[in-house]
Protein backbone atom coordinates (compact mmCIF):
# COMPACT_ATOMS: atom_id res chain seq x y z
CA UNK A 1 0.00 0.00 0.00
CA UNK A 2 1.21 3.51 -0.85
CA UNK A 3 0.39 5.86 2.03
CA UNK A 4 0.58 9.60 1.34
CA UNK A 5 1.25 12.10 4.11
CA UNK A 6 -0.02 15.67 3.61
CA UNK A 7 0.38 18.53 6.11
CA UNK A 8 -1.17 21.98 5.85
CA UNK A 9 0.59 25.23 6.69
CA UNK A 10 -0.46 25.69 10.32
CA UNK A 11 1.05 22.31 11.30
CA UNK A 12 3.86 22.05 8.73
CA UNK A 13 6.57 22.24 11.38
CA UNK A 14 5.43 18.83 12.67
CA UNK A 15 5.81 17.09 9.30
CA UNK A 16 9.07 15.35 10.19
CA UNK A 17 7.69 14.02 13.48
CA UNK A 18 4.57 12.64 11.78
CA UNK A 19 6.52 11.26 8.81
CA UNK A 20 9.05 9.44 10.99
CA UNK A 21 6.30 7.92 13.13
CA UNK A 22 4.33 6.81 10.08
CA UNK A 23 7.37 5.26 8.39
CA UNK A 24 8.41 3.43 11.55
CA UNK A 25 4.93 2.01 11.98
CA UNK A 26 4.04 0.94 8.44
CA UNK A 27 7.23 0.12 6.56
CA UNK A 28 7.77 -3.13 8.54
CA UNK A 29 4.29 -4.13 7.28
CA UNK A 30 5.43 -3.69 3.68
CA UNK A 31 3.81 -0.30 3.03
CA UNK A 32 5.48 2.71 1.39
CA UNK A 33 5.16 6.29 2.65
CA UNK A 34 5.08 9.23 0.21
CA UNK A 35 5.69 12.53 1.98
CA UNK A 36 3.96 15.34 0.06
CA UNK A 37 4.79 17.93 2.74
CA UNK A 38 4.48 20.62 3.70
CA UNK A 39 7.98 20.09 5.01
CA UNK A 40 8.33 23.32 7.00
CA UNK A 41 6.30 26.41 7.77
CA UNK A 42 8.53 28.34 5.35
CA UNK A 43 7.84 26.19 2.27
CA UNK A 44 7.30 28.27 -0.84
CA UNK A 45 4.19 26.23 -1.67
CA UNK A 46 1.72 26.83 1.14
CA UNK A 47 -1.07 24.26 1.57
CA UNK A 48 -4.33 24.95 3.41
CA UNK A 49 -6.56 22.17 4.71
CA UNK A 50 -8.93 22.81 1.78
CA UNK A 51 -6.02 22.25 -0.62
CA UNK A 52 -5.25 19.07 1.30
CA UNK A 53 -8.73 17.84 0.42
CA UNK A 54 -8.16 18.47 -3.27
CA UNK A 55 -4.65 16.98 -3.20
CA UNK A 56 -5.89 13.88 -1.39
CA UNK A 57 -8.62 13.44 -4.02
CA UNK A 58 -6.08 13.74 -6.83
CA UNK A 59 -3.79 11.16 -5.23
CA UNK A 60 -6.53 8.65 -4.40
CA UNK A 61 -8.52 8.95 -7.63
CA UNK A 62 -5.38 8.68 -9.77
CA UNK A 63 -4.06 5.66 -7.91
CA UNK A 64 -0.90 7.53 -6.94
CA UNK A 65 -1.75 6.69 -3.33
CA UNK A 66 -3.94 4.05 -1.71
CA UNK A 67 -4.37 5.85 1.60
CA UNK A 68 -3.90 9.43 2.83
CA UNK A 69 -2.85 10.60 6.29
CA UNK A 70 -3.49 14.28 6.88
CA UNK A 71 -4.82 16.68 9.48
CA UNK A 72 -4.88 20.24 10.73
CA UNK A 73 -5.11 21.94 14.12
CA UNK A 74 -8.19 20.00 15.19
CA UNK A 75 -8.45 17.55 12.30
CA UNK A 76 -12.05 18.61 11.73
CA UNK A 77 -11.44 21.00 8.83
CA UNK A 78 -9.23 18.53 7.02
CA UNK A 79 -11.82 15.77 7.43
CA UNK A 80 -14.59 17.98 6.03
CA UNK A 81 -12.40 19.08 3.12
CA UNK A 82 -11.41 15.54 2.16
CA UNK A 83 -14.96 14.22 2.39
CA UNK A 84 -16.20 16.94 0.02
CA UNK A 85 -14.43 15.14 -2.87
CA UNK A 86 -15.31 11.94 -4.77
CA UNK A 87 -13.44 8.74 -4.10
CA UNK A 88 -12.39 9.86 -0.63
CA UNK A 89 -13.73 8.46 2.66
CA UNK A 90 -11.98 10.22 5.53
CA UNK A 91 -12.35 9.59 9.23
CA UNK A 92 -11.50 11.92 12.12
CA UNK A 93 -8.99 9.95 14.17
CA UNK A 94 -7.55 10.99 17.53
CA UNK A 95 -6.48 7.70 19.11
CA UNK A 96 -5.47 4.10 18.39
CA UNK A 97 -9.05 3.00 19.16
CA UNK A 98 -10.47 5.51 16.64
CA UNK A 99 -7.96 4.29 14.08
CA UNK A 100 -8.71 0.60 14.53
CA UNK A 101 -12.48 1.01 14.46
CA UNK A 102 -12.42 3.34 11.45
CA UNK A 103 -10.24 0.93 9.51
CA UNK A 104 -12.23 -2.16 10.42
CA UNK A 105 -15.79 -0.80 10.46
CA UNK A 106 -15.72 2.04 7.92
CA UNK A 107 -12.92 0.81 5.63
CA UNK A 108 -11.99 4.33 4.52
CA UNK A 109 -8.98 5.52 2.58
CA UNK A 110 -7.95 8.61 4.55
CA UNK A 111 -7.71 9.94 8.09
CA UNK A 112 -7.55 13.48 9.45
CA UNK A 113 -5.79 13.94 12.78
CA UNK A 114 -5.51 16.85 15.24
CA UNK A 115 -1.92 18.06 15.18
CA UNK A 116 -2.43 21.00 17.56
CA UNK A 117 -5.37 20.19 19.83
CA UNK A 118 -4.17 17.78 22.51
CA UNK A 119 -0.77 17.44 20.84
CA UNK A 120 1.34 17.63 23.98
CA UNK A 121 3.40 15.32 26.16
CA UNK A 122 3.41 11.83 24.66
CA UNK A 123 2.03 13.01 21.32
CA UNK A 124 4.62 11.05 19.36
CA UNK A 125 3.60 7.87 21.22
CA UNK A 126 -0.04 8.45 20.30
CA UNK A 127 1.03 8.80 16.67
CA UNK A 128 3.01 5.55 16.81
CA UNK A 129 0.20 3.57 18.44
CA UNK A 130 -2.47 5.11 16.19
CA UNK A 131 -0.64 4.23 12.97
CA UNK A 132 0.14 0.75 14.28
CA UNK A 133 -3.53 0.01 15.02
CA UNK A 134 -4.79 1.60 11.81
CA UNK A 135 -2.62 -0.58 9.57
CA UNK A 136 -2.28 -3.65 11.79
CA UNK A 137 -4.98 -5.59 9.91
CA UNK A 138 -6.50 -5.53 6.44
CA UNK A 139 -9.10 -2.76 6.22
CA UNK A 140 -12.78 -3.62 6.41
CA UNK A 141 -12.51 -6.75 8.51
CA UNK A 142 -15.36 -5.62 10.75
CA UNK A 143 -15.76 -5.05 14.47
CA UNK A 144 -17.04 -6.94 16.27
CA UNK A 145 -16.37 -9.72 13.81
CA UNK A 146 -19.95 -10.96 13.89
CA UNK A 147 -20.97 -7.53 12.51
CA UNK A 148 -18.57 -7.77 9.55
CA UNK A 149 -21.14 -8.69 6.89
CA UNK A 150 -23.63 -5.84 7.54
CA UNK A 151 -20.78 -3.36 8.02
CA UNK A 152 -19.25 -4.35 4.68
CA UNK A 153 -22.67 -4.09 3.03
CA UNK A 154 -23.19 -0.58 4.42
CA UNK A 155 -19.76 0.49 3.16
CA UNK A 156 -20.68 -0.65 -0.36
CA UNK A 157 -23.95 1.27 -0.14
CA UNK A 158 -22.09 4.40 0.98
CA UNK A 159 -19.65 4.06 -1.92
CA UNK A 160 -22.56 3.91 -4.37
CA UNK A 161 -24.27 6.89 -2.73
CA UNK A 162 -21.10 8.95 -3.04
CA UNK A 163 -20.93 8.17 -6.76
CA UNK A 164 -24.32 9.86 -7.13
CA UNK A 165 -23.77 12.78 -4.75
CA UNK A 166 -20.26 13.73 -5.98
CA UNK A 167 -19.04 14.97 -9.34
CA UNK A 168 -16.43 13.00 -11.28
CA UNK A 169 -12.85 13.97 -10.38
CA UNK A 170 -12.08 15.16 -13.93
CA UNK A 171 -15.12 17.45 -13.85
CA UNK A 172 -13.80 18.89 -10.60
CA UNK A 173 -10.26 19.36 -11.91
CA UNK A 174 -11.55 21.18 -15.00
CA UNK A 175 -14.08 23.37 -13.19
CA UNK A 176 -12.40 24.24 -9.91
CA UNK A 177 -10.51 27.53 -9.73
CA UNK A 178 -7.41 26.74 -11.80
CA UNK A 179 -5.10 28.97 -9.78
CA UNK A 180 -6.25 27.14 -6.64
CA UNK A 181 -5.53 23.82 -8.35
CA UNK A 182 -2.09 24.96 -9.48
CA UNK A 183 -1.15 26.05 -5.95
CA UNK A 184 -2.35 22.68 -4.65
CA UNK A 185 -0.01 20.73 -6.95
CA UNK A 186 2.99 23.07 -6.64
CA UNK A 187 4.64 21.36 -3.70
CA UNK A 188 8.41 20.92 -3.74
CA UNK A 189 8.27 17.16 -4.37
CA UNK A 190 4.81 16.82 -5.91
CA UNK A 191 5.94 15.97 -9.45
CA UNK A 192 8.69 13.67 -8.19
CA UNK A 193 6.22 11.65 -6.12
CA UNK A 194 3.01 11.93 -8.13
CA UNK A 195 3.81 11.17 -11.76
CA UNK A 196 5.80 7.93 -11.26
CA UNK A 197 2.99 6.57 -9.06
CA UNK A 198 -0.05 7.88 -10.94
CA UNK A 199 -2.12 5.14 -12.65
CA UNK A 200 -4.58 7.42 -14.46
CA UNK A 201 -3.22 8.92 -17.68
CA UNK A 202 -6.06 11.43 -18.06
CA UNK A 203 -5.49 12.92 -14.62
CA UNK A 204 -1.73 12.94 -15.13
CA UNK A 205 -1.97 14.80 -18.44
CA UNK A 206 -4.33 17.38 -17.03
CA UNK A 207 -2.11 18.03 -14.01
CA UNK A 208 0.94 18.34 -16.29
CA UNK A 209 -0.92 21.03 -18.21
CA UNK A 210 -1.72 22.88 -15.01
CA UNK A 211 1.85 22.76 -13.74
CA UNK A 212 3.15 23.87 -17.13
N, C-alpha and C positions, 0 to 999 in steps of 0.2 A: 504494500500500500504506500502511495506517495502522500505524505501529510504536509500541507502547506501552513506555514506560520505567517500571520499578518498582524502587525501592530500599527495603531494609529498614533497621531502626533503627541497626544497628551501623555501617552505611556511608552513612547519610543525608547526612553532611556533604559527600560527594563527588558528590551529585546534579547540581549545576550543571556540574561538570567533565565528567561522563558525558553529560549532556544536550547540552551545547554541541558535544562531539565527535560525537555521534550526528547532530545536526541538520546540522552542517557536512558530514558524510559522505554523508547520504542525501537531503537536500532537493534537491541538484542533479540527483538521479536521478528526481525527481518524487514521492518519498515524503513522508508527513506524520508528524511525531513528536508523540505525546501523552504529556505528562509527568505521571504519576500520583503523583510523589513517592516516598518522603518528600523534602521539600525542605530540611529541616534536622534536626539531632538533637533539636531542641526542639519539633518539630511536636506539636500536641495529639493527633493520631491517630498512634499508634505501630504500625508494621507489623513483624511478624517474618517470617522467610523462609517459615514455614508459611503465613502469611496471603498472602504473595506468590504461593504456589502456587494458593490459592483465587481470588485476584484475577485472576491470569493466566487461569485456567479460565473465569471469568465473562466476561472481555473477549473471549477467543478463541471461546468457544461462542456468545456473543451476536452476534458479528460486529462488536463495537465496535472491535476491533483485529484485524489480520491476522497480526501478529508481535509477540512480547514480548521485550524485553531486560531482564534482571534479573540478580541475583547476590547474593552475601553475602561474608563474609570470605574463604572459599575457593572459593565457587561450588558446592561439593558439596551442601550442605544445600538450597540453592535449586533445584538440578537435581532432587534427589530429591523435593522437595515438589511441583514442577510436574508431574513425571511420574506422580505419584500420582493425577492427575485425568484425566477423559476429554477427548478432543479436544485434548490438549496433547502435543507431542513436543519435548522440551527436550534440548539438547546442552550439555555442559560445555566451554566455549570459553575458551582462554587466549591464543591467538595468531592472527594472520591465517591461518596454515595450517589450524589447527583450524576456523576460521570458514568458510573456502572449502570444505573437505572435508565439513563437516557440511551446509552448504547444498546442495552438489552431490550428495553421496552419500546423505545421510539425509533431505533435504528436510523438515526440521522446521519448527516455527512458533514456537520460543522458544530463547533461549540463556541460560545462567547463567554469569556471569563472576566471577573472584576479584577483589574490590575492596580486599582487605587483603594477602593473600599475594602477594608479588612485586610489589606496587604501589609501586614506588619511582621512581628516576630514569628518565625517559623513559616513564613510565606513560601519559601523555596521547598520546604518539606510538603506543604499542601499541593504544590505544583507536581512534585515527584509522584506522590501517592495518587493524585487525580489522574495523571496521564497513565500511570500503571493500571488503574482500575478500568479506565476507559477502553484501553486497547488490550486488556488481558484475555479477552475472549472474542470470538467472532461476533460481530454486531447482529442484533436481532434475534438472539437466542431465547429471549423471553424471561420475565421474572414476575412472580414465581414460575417455575418451569411448566406447571400445569396450565398456566395462562398463555403459553407461547402461541398456540394456534389462533385464538381470537386477537391477540396483540398483533401478530403478523398480518392477519386479515385487515385489521384497522389501518395498519401502515400502508397497505396496498390501496385501500380506499382513499386515504389522504393523498397519496401520490397521484391518483387519478383526478381527485378534486383540484389539486394544484395545477394540473395540466389545463384545466378549464378556466381557473381563476387568474392565471398568470399568462402574460404574453410570451411568445417564443424569444429566446435569448438574442437571436439575430435582429428581430424587430426592435428589441431594447437597444442593442448596440447602435443601430442605425438612427434611432429616434431620440435617444438621450442627448443632452447637451454635449456636443462633440469636444468642447474644451474641457469639460468635466471628465469625460472619458479619457482624453489624452493625459490629463494630470494623474488619473488613476493608474495608468499603465506606464508611467514615466519613472518608476523606481530604478534605483542604481543597478540592480541585478535582474530586473524584470525580464528583459529579452533573453538574457543568459539562461534563466531558469524556465521561462515559459515555452519558448519555441521548440526546444529539443523534446519537451514532454507533451506538447499539445497533440491531441489525436484528431482534431477537427480542422480540416483544411480551410473551410469557409471562415471560421472564426479567426484562424491564424492570419489569413490573407487580409481580413478586414482590420485587424489590429495592426498589422504591418503598415497598412495605408494610413492609419491614424498616427502612428509613431513617426512615419515619414522616413 
